[in-house]
Structure formats: structure tokens, C-alpha cells
Amino acid sequence: MKATFAAGCFWGVEAAFRSTPGVTATRVGYAGGHTENPTYRDVCSHLTGHAEAVEVEFDPEQISYENLLGVFWSMHNPTTPNRQGPDIGSQYRSAIFVRDEEQRRLAEASKEAAQSRFAAPIVTEITPAPKFNEAEHYHQQYYEKRGLAESFHTVA
């Protein structure tokens, strides 16, 4: 099965999901915009409407979608619009791109439950999964290629 999340710079988001037991594959890319086949430079222009996103393939017998949502909420601040840490811009927004009504229902319920952990309102978008545009090869498994991925281990 697949899930798509945006939670800031996709390098760290991908590393966190790759270290999650039950995740079988990941790829980083761009989702939620209006430009066909955007490049990293296009997305950084703030003109395409895309978010840096991670497409996660997972084995539902090993990890549930609900547990992936738990990883998502734990890895970023979902109360800051268009910002994660020092990264500012619409490409760093928080979003869950759902593939069906079941994912939508679970995402909405998890958002409501997560709100109790934050003083400010959660601004995470929950929208239908758009076309996913895979990012350039050098962005894939960026931290893993540099020996930095171990600092992103998660517990689902």
C-alpha cells in the first residue's frame, strides 16, 4: 500500500519513514501543485504550488496506516503554516495526501487526536493525493547516502 506525506524538507521526512519497520520503500518528490513535471528549482521558486513530499510504500501486515500517521505527527510541527524550523515557503507545508475515503477518515481522526498535544491549531492539509512527481535522483535517500540516516530512527 502507499501513503503520501509532506512535513517540511523531504530529506529528513524520508529518512524517518525509511527507518520505520514495515515501510518497504520511499521516494521523495513534489505533490499538490499545478506545474507539470516540476524540478527542484521550479518548486523552490514558490510558483508551482507543490509541497516537498514523501511517497511511502508499506506492508499493512507489519504497520498500519494509523501508525504511519503517528510517525508523521511526531516528526514535525504541524502548527506552523509553510514552515518547518529554518525552512520557510509553501513547499514546506504540512499535508497528508489521501488515496481513498478510509485514509481520509483515519487522517482526520488522527489530526483531531494530535491536536491535544499542541497549543496552536494544526494547519495540516488533508487532501486527495495528486500526481506525485518524483524528485531528482540526487534527492533520493539523501541522508542515507551521506551516512546521516541513523539519526532519524523512529518507533511506530
N, CA, C and O of each residue as an XYZ file, in Angstrom:
624
protein
N       0.832     -1.174      0.000
C       0.000      0.000      0.000
C       0.883      1.246      0.000
O       2.073      1.188      0.307
N       0.265      2.375     -0.353
C       1.009      3.630     -0.411
C       0.331      4.708      0.421
O      -0.882      4.707      0.629
N       1.172      5.631      0.889
C       0.722      6.819      1.610
C       1.652      7.956      1.195
O       2.814      7.724      0.862
N       1.137      9.183      1.216
C       1.959     10.332      0.824
C       1.820     11.429      1.879
O       0.717     11.820      2.261
N       2.983     11.910      2.336
C       3.033     12.909      3.402
C       3.980     14.042      3.030
O       4.978     13.833      2.340
N       3.653     15.248      3.498
C       4.547     16.402      3.393
C       4.700     16.956      4.807
O       3.709     17.233      5.482
N       5.945     17.116      5.249
C       6.195     17.558      6.630
C       7.476     18.378      6.705
O       8.250     18.244      7.652
N       7.698     19.221      5.712
C       8.925     20.008      5.679
C       9.880     19.447      4.643
O       9.458     18.770      3.705
N      11.148     19.721      4.806
C      12.166     19.241      3.870
C      12.084     17.725      3.730
O      12.128     17.004      4.727
N      11.968     17.253      2.522
C      11.719     15.825      2.331
C      12.868     14.919      2.703
O      12.656     13.718      2.869
N      14.081     15.437      2.842
C      15.214     14.568      3.196
C      15.015     13.917      4.557
O      15.144     12.700      4.681
N      14.704     14.701      5.570
C      14.505     14.161      6.911
C      13.241     13.338      7.027
O      13.210     12.332      7.736
N      12.191     13.765      6.330
C      10.929     13.031      6.355
C      11.145     11.640      5.766
O      10.678     10.645      6.321
N      11.848     11.577      4.652
C      12.126     10.277      4.038
C      12.957      9.414      4.969
O      12.655      8.233      5.142
N      13.991      9.971      5.570
C      14.858      9.195      6.471
C      14.054      8.628      7.635
O      14.254      7.476      8.019
N      13.152      9.418      8.199
C      12.330      8.942      9.318
C      11.432      7.795      8.881
O      11.336      6.790      9.585
N      10.779      7.922      7.743
C       9.907      6.840      7.291
C      10.711      5.611      6.879
O      10.275      4.486      7.126
N      11.868      5.797      6.260
C      12.689      4.640      5.853
C      13.125      3.808      7.053
O      13.330      2.600      6.930
N      13.268      4.444      8.209
C      13.700      3.714      9.401
C      12.532      3.091     10.158
O      12.734      2.464     11.198
N      11.326      3.256      9.655
C      10.134      2.738     10.322
C       9.885      1.300      9.896
O       9.719      1.035      8.706
N       9.855      0.359     10.845
C       9.572     -1.038     10.491
C       8.226     -1.167      9.782
O       7.228     -0.588     10.212
N       8.213     -1.924      8.704
C       7.006     -2.110      7.910
C       6.966     -1.251      6.661
O       6.185     -1.515      5.747
N       7.814     -0.214      6.617
C       7.933      0.604      5.409
C       8.859     -0.147      4.463
O       9.983     -0.492      4.829
N       8.391     -0.398      3.257
C       9.157     -1.204      2.304
C       9.897     -0.375      1.264
O      10.867     -0.850      0.673
N       9.454      0.857      1.033
C      10.128      1.727      0.061
C       9.652      3.163      0.273
O       8.561      3.409      0.786
N      10.498      4.093     -0.135
C      10.137      5.511     -0.107
C      10.706      6.169     -1.353
O      11.650      5.676     -1.970
N      10.107      7.289     -1.700
C      10.704      8.149     -2.716
C      10.248      9.567     -2.431
O       9.115      9.802     -2.010
N      11.141     10.499     -2.667
C      10.815     11.902     -2.431
C      10.407     12.549     -3.744
O      10.829     12.147     -4.828
N       9.563     13.576     -3.599
C       9.104     14.262     -4.795
C       8.258     15.460     -4.452
O       8.347     16.020     -3.359
N       7.441     15.840     -5.400
C       6.647     17.054     -5.302
C       5.182     16.705     -5.544
O       4.851     15.970     -6.475
N       4.303     17.249     -4.684
C       2.878     16.946     -4.795
C       2.063     18.182     -4.455
O       2.499     19.042     -3.691
N       0.884     18.255     -5.030
C      -0.060     19.291     -4.655
C       0.069     20.604     -5.400
O      -0.483     21.614     -4.966
N       0.775     20.610     -6.494
C       0.940     21.852     -7.249
C       0.238     21.821     -8.582
O      -0.532     20.906     -8.874
N       0.509     22.833     -9.397
C      -0.181     22.967    -10.674
C       0.753     22.950    -11.889
O       0.281     23.056    -13.021
N       2.047     22.822    -11.680
C       3.000     22.795    -12.790
C       3.298     21.342    -13.161
O       3.553     20.519    -12.281
N       3.269     21.029    -14.431
C       3.597     19.680    -14.895
C       5.094     19.416    -14.744
O       5.921     20.241    -15.134
N       5.431     18.271    -14.181
C       6.816     17.810    -14.074
C       7.777     18.872    -13.523
O       8.751     19.224    -14.189
N       7.514     19.381    -12.325
C       8.386     20.420    -11.771
C       9.755     19.868    -11.375
O       9.906     18.690    -11.051
N      10.720     20.741    -11.412
C      12.058     20.415    -10.917
C      12.199     21.022     -9.519
O      11.340     21.784     -9.075
N      13.277     20.680     -8.842
C      13.545     21.271     -7.526
C      13.627     22.787     -7.629
O      13.088     23.506     -6.787
N      14.295     23.258     -8.650
C      14.414     24.711     -8.854
C      13.034     25.346     -9.051
O      12.762     26.420     -8.516
N      12.164     24.680     -9.820
C      10.808     25.187    -10.020
C      10.064     25.293     -8.687
O       9.452     26.317     -8.383
N      10.128     24.221     -7.902
C       9.412     24.188     -6.627
C       9.944     25.259     -5.679
O       9.166     25.902     -4.974
N      11.252     25.454     -5.657
C      11.855     26.474     -4.793
C      11.497     27.895     -5.212
O      11.689     28.829     -4.433
N      10.986     28.077     -6.414
C      10.578     29.409     -6.877
C       9.299     29.872     -6.190
O       8.934     31.045     -6.271
N       8.615     28.943     -5.509
C       7.343     29.217     -4.837
C       6.222     29.535     -5.831
O       5.203     30.105     -5.440
N       6.388     29.181     -7.090
C       5.379     29.480     -8.105
C       4.586     28.255     -8.560
O       3.592     28.396     -9.272
N       5.015     27.048     -8.157
C       4.357     25.838     -8.664
C       3.237     25.335     -7.770
O       2.375     24.584     -8.226
N       3.235     25.735     -6.505
C       2.235     25.258     -5.558
C       2.517     23.891     -4.974
O       1.710     23.378     -4.198
N       3.647     23.282     -5.326
C       3.975     21.947     -4.835
C       4.535     21.977     -3.417
O       5.122     22.965     -2.976
N       4.334     20.867     -2.722
C       4.973     20.622     -1.433
C       6.046     19.558     -1.647
O       5.885     18.660     -2.474
N       7.138     19.665     -0.900
C       8.106     18.569     -0.866
C       7.412     17.438     -0.114
O       6.964     17.629      1.017
N       7.320     16.277     -0.726
C       6.544     15.170     -0.170
C       7.318     13.865     -0.247
O       8.305     13.746     -0.973
N       6.846     12.893      0.518
C       7.421     11.560      0.504
C       6.310     10.554      0.252
O       5.300     10.530      0.954
N       6.516      9.730     -0.759
C       5.604      8.625     -1.028
C       6.160      7.410     -0.299
O       7.312      7.023     -0.498
N       5.329      6.819      0.544
C       5.729      5.711      1.404
C       4.990      4.457      0.964
O       3.761      4.446      0.895
N       5.734      3.406      0.667
C       5.119      2.101      0.434
C       5.286      1.316      1.719
O       6.360      1.302      2.321
N       4.195      0.654      2.136
C       4.256     -0.072      3.392
C       3.485     -1.378      3.317
O       2.584     -1.548      2.496
N       3.864     -2.297      4.199
C       3.197     -3.584      4.310
C       2.191     -3.473      5.454
O       2.596     -3.399      6.615
N       0.888     -3.461      5.155
C      -0.114     -3.281      6.205
C      -0.163     -4.437      7.212
O      -0.805     -4.324      8.257
N       0.505     -5.531      6.901
C       0.590     -6.629      7.867
C       1.664     -6.343      8.906
O       1.680     -6.959      9.971
N       2.571     -5.402      8.597
C       3.643     -5.046      9.522
C       3.413     -3.701     10.205
O       3.807     -3.512     11.355
N       2.777     -2.769      9.503
C       2.487     -1.450     10.073
C       1.186     -0.939      9.478
O       0.930     -1.084      8.282
N       0.385     -0.350     10.318
C      -0.899      0.179      9.855
C      -0.735      1.610      9.360
O       0.249      2.283      9.667
N      -1.705      2.052      8.600
C      -1.732      3.449      8.162
C      -1.821      4.368      9.382
O      -1.206      5.434      9.403
N      -2.586      3.956     10.398
C      -2.685      4.746     11.622
C      -1.318      4.937     12.269
O      -1.018      6.026     12.759
N      -0.490      3.906     12.279
C       0.846      4.041     12.862
C       1.729      4.955     12.019
O       2.555      5.689     12.561
N       1.564      4.917     10.692
C       2.300      5.853      9.843
C       1.886      7.285     10.155
O       2.724      8.187     10.175
N       0.606      7.493     10.396
C       0.137      8.823     10.782
C       0.783      9.258     12.095
O       1.118     10.431     12.261
N       0.956      8.333     13.018
C       1.634      8.646     14.276
C       3.065      9.094     14.051
O       3.533     10.031     14.697
N       3.760      8.435     13.145
C       5.126      8.836     12.791
C       5.094     10.242     12.194
O       5.907     11.092     12.556
N       4.166     10.482     11.291
C       4.022     11.791     10.657
C       3.855     12.900     11.691
O       4.565     13.905     11.642
N       2.914     12.725     12.636
C       2.663     13.779     13.633
C       3.865     13.988     14.544
O       4.076     15.098     15.034
N       4.656     12.947     14.780
C       5.781     13.061     15.717
C       7.019     13.702     15.097
O       7.920     14.107     15.831
N       7.092     13.806     13.776
C       8.335     14.247     13.132
C       8.392     15.725     12.784
O       9.428     16.208     12.326
N       7.301     16.452     12.992
C       7.311     17.860     12.592
C       6.317     18.664     13.410
O       5.534     18.111     14.182
N       6.357     19.963     13.232
C       5.421     20.850     13.906
C       4.291     21.172     12.926
O       4.482     21.968     12.006
N       3.126     20.568     13.111
C       2.026     20.778     12.163
C       1.241     22.068     12.407
O       0.186     22.271     11.805
N       1.744     22.937     13.280
C       1.030     24.179     13.587
C       1.650     25.399     12.908
O       1.144     26.510     13.061
N       2.720     25.210     12.174
C       3.393     26.337     11.522
C       3.097     26.312     10.022
O       3.584     25.435      9.309
N       2.308     27.261      9.545
C       1.999     27.251      8.113
C       3.231     27.578      7.275
O       3.935     28.557      7.519
N       3.466     26.721      6.276
C       4.553     26.960      5.312
C       5.917     27.141      5.975
O       6.722     27.973      5.558
N       6.156     26.344      7.013
C       7.446     26.458      7.690
C       7.712     25.205      8.523
O       6.815     24.660      9.166
N       8.967     24.767      8.491
C       9.473     23.754      9.408
C      10.872     24.182      9.792
O      11.775     24.187      8.956
N      11.058     24.542     11.052
C      12.355     25.020     11.510
C      12.788     26.214     10.684
O      12.021     27.160     10.511
N      14.023     26.180     10.166
C      14.521     27.315      9.394
C      14.011     27.356      7.950
O      14.232     28.339      7.243
N      13.331     26.295      7.513
C      12.843     26.211      6.136
C      11.497     26.916      6.026
O      10.535     26.545      6.699
N      11.435     27.935      5.171
C      10.222     28.728      5.013
C       9.791     28.715      3.552
O      10.611     28.901      2.652
N       8.514     28.497      3.325
C       7.950     28.509      1.980
C       6.844     27.482      1.867
O       6.786     26.533      2.649
N       5.972     27.670      0.900
C       4.822     26.772      0.754
C       5.232     25.333      0.454
O       4.453     24.411      0.699
N       6.439     25.125     -0.069
C       6.869     23.752     -0.340
C       7.152     22.981      0.943
O       7.312     21.762      0.899
N       7.218     23.672      2.096
C       7.490     23.028      3.383
C       6.225     22.861      4.222
O       6.312     22.586      5.419
N       5.055     23.022      3.613
C       3.808     22.920      4.365
C       3.559     21.479      4.827
O       4.133     20.520      4.312
N       2.688     21.383      5.807
C       2.290     20.088      6.348
C       1.046     19.610      5.607
O       0.047     20.326      5.530
N       1.114     18.396      5.062
C      -0.020     17.862      4.308
C      -0.045     16.344      4.348
O       0.991     15.680      4.382
N      -1.240     15.826      4.344
C      -1.473     14.391      4.177
C      -2.279     14.261      2.890
O      -3.380     14.801      2.780
N      -1.726     13.545      1.927
C      -2.395     13.350      0.645
C      -3.026     11.956      0.662
O      -2.325     10.950      0.558
N      -4.342     11.906      0.791
C      -5.045     10.637      0.984
C      -5.437     10.002     -0.348
O      -5.739     10.691     -1.322
N      -5.422      8.683     -0.360
C      -5.700      7.933     -1.581
C      -7.126      7.405     -1.669
O      -7.586      7.030     -2.747
N      -7.827      7.374     -0.537
C      -9.203      6.888     -0.542
C      -9.925      7.401      0.703
O      -9.331      8.072      1.546
N     -11.204      7.076      0.802
C     -12.001      7.569      1.930
C     -11.533      6.997      3.259
O     -11.612      7.681      4.279
N     -11.054      5.775      3.272
C     -10.541      5.187      4.519
C      -9.326      5.972      5.014
O      -9.242      6.294      6.199
N      -8.386      6.284      4.120
C      -7.245      7.101      4.528
C      -7.714      8.477      4.998
O      -7.183      9.006      5.974
N      -8.681      9.052      4.332
C      -9.199     10.363      4.746
C      -9.780     10.286      6.158
O      -9.478     11.123      7.009
N     -10.602      9.291      6.394
C     -11.231      9.127      7.710
C     -10.177      8.974      8.799
O     -10.259      9.615      9.847
N      -9.190      8.126      8.547
C      -8.134      7.898      9.535
C      -7.267      9.143      9.733
O      -6.862      9.445     10.856
N      -6.984      9.857      8.657
C      -6.174     11.074      8.754
C      -6.903     12.144      9.558
O      -6.302     12.795     10.412
N      -8.183     12.327      9.294
C      -8.977     13.325     10.025
C      -9.034     12.973     11.513
O      -8.872     13.848     12.364
N      -9.263     11.697     11.828
C      -9.329     11.273     13.232
C      -7.980     11.461     13.920
O      -7.927     11.872     15.079
N      -6.894     11.162     13.215
C      -5.570     11.317     13.835
C      -5.227     12.785     14.034
O      -4.568     13.144     15.010
N      -5.672     13.636     13.113
C      -5.444     15.083     13.257
C      -6.166     15.602     14.494
O      -5.616     16.379     15.275
N      -7.394     15.162     14.652
C      -8.176     15.586     15.813
C      -7.507     15.110     17.106
O      -7.428     15.863     18.077
N      -7.031     13.871     17.121
C      -6.364     13.338     18.315
C      -5.042     14.054     18.571
O      -4.702     14.323     19.723
N      -4.295     14.363     17.521
C      -2.995     15.029     17.677
C      -3.145     16.447     18.202
O      -2.242     16.956     18.866
N      -4.261     17.087     17.917
C      -4.442     18.484     18.330
C      -4.244     18.671     19.836
O      -3.788     19.729     20.270
N      -4.575     17.673     20.621
C      -4.445     17.807     22.075
C      -2.989     17.971     22.527
O      -2.734     18.397     23.653
N      -2.051     17.638     21.662
C      -0.626     17.767     22.003
C      -0.042     19.123     21.620
O       1.126     19.390     21.899
N      -0.836     19.982     20.987
C      -0.337     21.268     20.508
C      -1.216     22.401     21.022
O      -2.442     22.294     21.024
N      -0.581     23.489     21.459
C      -1.334     24.657     21.930
C      -1.957     25.421     20.762
O      -3.081     25.914     20.864
N      -1.226     25.515     19.659
C      -1.713     26.224     18.472
C      -2.507     25.261     17.588
O      -2.308     24.048     17.664
N      -3.390     25.780     16.763
C      -4.165     24.918     15.862
C      -3.265     24.226     14.827
O      -2.319     24.819     14.309
N      -3.578     22.984     14.547
C      -2.889     22.239     13.491
C      -3.365     22.788     12.142
O      -4.565     22.946     11.918
N      -2.414     23.075     11.247
C      -2.736     23.627      9.928
C      -2.543     22.610      8.800
O      -2.623     22.969      7.625
N      -2.296     21.378      9.138
C      -2.060     20.323      8.155
C      -3.242     20.181      7.202
O      -4.392     20.061      7.624
N      -2.931     20.196      5.902
C      -3.942     19.946      4.869
C      -4.190     18.449      4.772
O      -3.256     17.656      4.887
N      -5.420     18.066      4.566
C      -5.749     16.680      4.233
C      -6.528     16.758      2.934
O      -7.680     17.191      2.910
N      -5.880     16.329      1.846
C      -6.476     16.469      0.521
C      -6.248     15.196     -0.296
O      -5.365     14.400      0.024
N      -7.045     15.005     -1.351
C      -6.838     13.839     -2.215
C      -5.422     13.830     -2.797
O      -4.879     14.874     -3.160
N      -4.843     12.647     -2.877
C      -3.488     12.501     -3.408
C      -3.447     12.939     -4.869
O      -4.131     12.363     -5.715
N      -2.646     13.956     -5.158
C      -2.492     14.417     -6.541
C      -1.419     13.570     -7.238
O      -0.897     12.612     -6.668
N      -1.113     13.935     -8.449
C       0.006     13.309     -9.145
C       1.265     13.537     -8.306
O       1.505     14.640     -7.815
N       2.055     12.490     -8.152
C       3.317     12.580     -7.427
C       4.431     12.667     -8.456
O       4.584     11.784     -9.299
N       5.207     13.743     -8.378
C       6.321     13.945     -9.299
C       7.611     13.607     -8.575
O       8.012     14.317     -7.653
N       8.258     12.536     -8.983
C       9.485     12.110     -8.309
C      10.565     13.177     -8.454
O      10.770     13.732     -9.533
N      11.249     13.451     -7.347
C      12.338     14.431     -7.340
C      13.564     13.856     -8.040
O      13.655     12.658     -8.309
N      14.482     14.737     -8.316
C      15.729     14.359     -8.965
C      16.450     13.275     -8.160
O      16.307     13.180     -6.941
N      17.219     12.474     -8.870
C      17.887     11.318     -8.272
C      18.734     11.703     -7.048
O      18.744     10.976     -6.054
N      19.432     12.823     -7.113
C      20.319     13.175     -6.005
C      19.568     13.490     -4.711
O      20.185     13.541     -3.648
N      18.253     13.703     -4.775
C      17.460     13.933     -3.561
C      17.014     12.631     -2.903
O      16.689     12.623     -1.716
N      16.994     11.535     -3.652
C      16.509     10.264     -3.114
C      17.491      9.727     -2.071
O      18.698      9.672     -2.307
N      16.955      9.335     -0.920
C      17.757      8.767      0.180
C      18.965      9.651      0.494
O      20.068      9.157      0.724
N      18.742     10.934      0.499
C      19.801     11.925      0.659
C      20.636     11.696      1.923
O      21.864     11.644      1.855
N      19.972     11.561      3.068
C      20.728     11.376      4.317
C      21.382     10.005      4.372
O      22.490      9.872      4.892
N      20.727      9.003      3.853
C      21.289      7.653      3.834
C      22.593      7.626      3.041
O      23.571      7.014      3.469
N      22.607      8.284      1.899
C      23.810      8.335      1.060
C      24.967      9.041      1.752
O      26.127      8.818      1.408
N      24.658      9.891      2.726
C      25.683     10.665      3.428
C      25.979     10.131      4.823
O      26.687     10.770      5.602
N      25.431      8.948      5.138
C      25.684      8.325      6.427
C      25.011      9.020      7.601
O      25.461      8.880      8.738
N      23.942      9.768      7.348
C      23.287     10.542      8.403
C      21.913      9.990      8.781
O      21.280     10.516      9.696
N      21.445      8.963      8.115
C      20.081      8.486      8.310
C      19.838      7.912      9.694
O      18.705      7.947     10.173
N      20.859      7.386     10.353
C      20.641      6.761     11.660
C      20.113      7.734     12.707
O      19.538      7.302     13.706
N      20.293      9.027     12.505
C      19.779      9.992     13.466
C      18.280     10.213     13.324
O      17.698     10.989     14.082
N      17.637      9.537     12.354
C      16.207      9.711     12.127
C      15.400      8.464     12.484
O      14.257      8.331     12.045
N      15.965      7.554     13.264
C      15.224      6.338     13.615
C      13.949      6.680     14.356
O      13.926      7.561     15.216
N      12.886      5.968     14.007
C      11.581      6.204     14.616
C      11.080      4.922     15.255
O      11.598      3.834     15.005
N      10.087      5.072     16.062
C       9.384      3.927     16.638
C       7.927      4.087     16.266
O       7.292      5.076     16.631
N       7.394      3.120     15.542
C       5.994      3.222     15.096
C       5.045      2.767     16.182
O       3.829      2.783     15.986
